Amino acid sequence: MVEQSPTSVIGLDDRAYASGSPTRRDDSVRTLVDFNYLSATTGEQKTVRAAHQIYEHLIGMWAPAVIEAAHDLGVFSWLADRSGTVEEMSAELQTDQRATRVLLGGLLAYGVIERSELDGEVRYSLPSDFRQALLPGGTFSLVGKMLHDRHVAWAGWRNLGDAVRHGTRDQSGNDRTNQISETNYEDLTSGINFWAPPIVDVLSAALAETGWKKDEAVSVLDVGCGTGLYSQLLLERFPAWKAEGIDAPRIIRLATAQAERLGVGSRFTGTVRDFWKDGWGETVDLILFANIFHLQTPDSVQKLMRSAADVLAPDGLICIADQIVVDEARPVTAQDRFAMLFAASMLATGGGDAYTLSAYDQWLAEAGLERVAVLEAPMHRLLLIGHAGRHPLPV
Ligand SMILES: C[S@@+](CC[C@H](N)C(=O)[O-])C[C@H]1O[C@@H](n2cnc3c(N)ncnc32)[C@H](O)[C@@H]1O
């Protein structure tokens, strides 16, 4: 069969994006209001403009609703290895044809699928860049995040007002760490794997710049490792290093399997250990806390910091990668804005917060530690930390 080129393609047809440029055509989430048509001269115009702005926030929930419904219905899996028409899709997925067209229109509006038209026939497909994020099984699949939304987050957000009214204290008045269960973490940890590569890039670049223990047999402890991707990517980059990831039983199973898949299984040990109850073992050179502190209360942060200080080698390094607020008075960076909203999502799902840099500094000082660098990464900041008075990075 001779392949004809489509007469029109609407979707992610962005040359700069396709060629690997980090520049996005859209400013983050695609805007749904054309503010060029909204004047702001009179008081009433300003009010109406503001209403458009708030309304655009209020309909933010349309995005997960549309994307997650498409996942639930099997739309993405159906498009995994073909382009198809609405008629074909709704016949196979047993959905209503007109309603399916509406759903596909929503996905198209968010730029999640592509639409092509040839000789009057409209077909839909998945853009190649988005396939792994939308389909299950891949290292960077967001299906776990969608399941987490389904099982935890949607209900949590409905109750945010209650959480604000009462806080996250239990009946005896104690502040609670985040209450997400081990089963829910099975979904969530794989759904946040995509955060790891740029963060490990930033960390590796900083370590390479200082030459910190590059060719030494460094021991890494990945605390609450999830799938273990942070330490596993470090093992890929530093062949002399070994890592131990500690987490709950179901999660360690995921981490061990992933280490094998990535080819670092012989240098990654997954250990089932509760970081509150059990000892932290031998002295270690590098301790990683990726996305752990936002689950904590101030008291539990302090406890974790002391445990880390106890096992950190004299010239060792702690790396915290988290949602850390630097400028809460003027949240103009994406990192600060994301962190401040992340705090709300922690509250909604039962505890935790996004703490400020100055709060971290106080906790570090109390544990005999000190910050040696703050690094910026997408949706995160990294704190590099050593024992107080013993700068671990050669300068
Ligand atoms: C938000 S996830 C972060 C996972 C991973 N570090 C990452 O950034 O992808 C938090 C992890 O901490 C683990 N965790 C929570 N409480 C723990 C505890 N008491 N002992 C060991 N692991 C725990 C959870 O099971 C989960 O895998």
The ligand as an SDF file (V2000), in Angstrom:
LIG
                    3D

 27 29  0  0  0  0  0  0  0  0999 V2000
    7.0800   10.0160   47.6720 C   0  0  0  0  0  0  0  0  0  0  0  0
    7.7950    8.4370   47.6520 S   0  0  0  0  0  0  0  0  0  0  0  0
    9.4210    8.8040   47.0650 C   0  0  0  0  0  0  0  0  0  0  0  0
   10.0960    7.6150   46.4450 C   0  0  0  0  0  0  0  0  0  0  0  0
   11.4420    7.9060   45.7920 C   0  0  0  0  0  0  0  0  0  0  0  0
   12.4160    8.3650   46.7480 N   0  0  0  0  0  0  0  0  0  0  0  0
   11.2560    8.9130   44.6890 C   0  0  0  0  0  0  0  0  0  0  0  0
   11.5750   10.0780   44.8790 O   0  0  0  0  0  0  0  0  0  0  0  0
   10.7660    8.5160   43.6150 O   0  0  0  0  0  0  0  0  0  0  0  0
    8.0880    8.1100   49.3640 C   0  0  0  0  0  0  0  0  0  0  0  0
    8.6620    6.7380   49.6170 C   0  0  0  0  0  0  0  0  0  0  0  0
    8.9790    6.6270   50.9990 O   0  0  0  0  0  0  0  0  0  0  0  0
    8.6330    5.3260   51.4170 C   0  0  0  0  0  0  0  0  0  0  0  0
    8.4350    5.3270   52.8660 N   0  0  0  0  0  0  0  0  0  0  0  0
    7.5000    6.0090   53.5550 C   0  0  0  0  0  0  0  0  0  0  0  0
    7.6210    5.7460   54.8870 N   0  0  0  0  0  0  0  0  0  0  0  0
    8.6610    4.8660   55.0080 C   0  0  0  0  0  0  0  0  0  0  0  0
    9.2700    4.2370   56.1300 C   0  0  0  0  0  0  0  0  0  0  0  0
    8.8320    4.4590   57.3760 N   0  0  0  0  0  0  0  0  0  0  0  0
   10.3220    3.4120   55.9060 N   0  0  0  0  0  0  0  0  0  0  0  0
   10.7730    3.1880   54.6500 C   0  0  0  0  0  0  0  0  0  0  0  0
   10.2350    3.7790   53.5430 N   0  0  0  0  0  0  0  0  0  0  0  0
    9.1790    4.5980   53.7220 C   0  0  0  0  0  0  0  0  0  0  0  0
    7.3510    5.0500   50.6620 C   0  0  0  0  0  0  0  0  0  0  0  0
    7.0300    3.6590   50.6330 O   0  0  0  0  0  0  0  0  0  0  0  0
    7.6820    5.6180   49.3010 C   0  0  0  0  0  0  0  0  0  0  0  0
    8.2790    4.6800   48.4610 O   0  0  0  0  0  0  0  0  0  0  0  0
  1  2  1  0
  2  3  1  0
  2 10  1  0
  3  4  1  0
  4  5  1  0
  5  6  1  0
  5  7  1  0
  7  8  2  0
  7  9  1  0
 10 11  1  0
 11 12  1  0
 11 26  1  0
 12 13  1  0
 13 14  1  0
 13 24  1  0
 14 15  1  0
 14 23  1  0
 15 16  2  0
 16 17  1  0
 17 18  1  0
 17 23  2  0
 18 19  1  0
 18 20  2  0
 20 21  1  0
 21 22  2  0
 22 23  1  0
 24 25  1  0
 24 26  1  0
 26 27  1  0
M  CHG  2   2   1   9  -1
M  END
$$$$
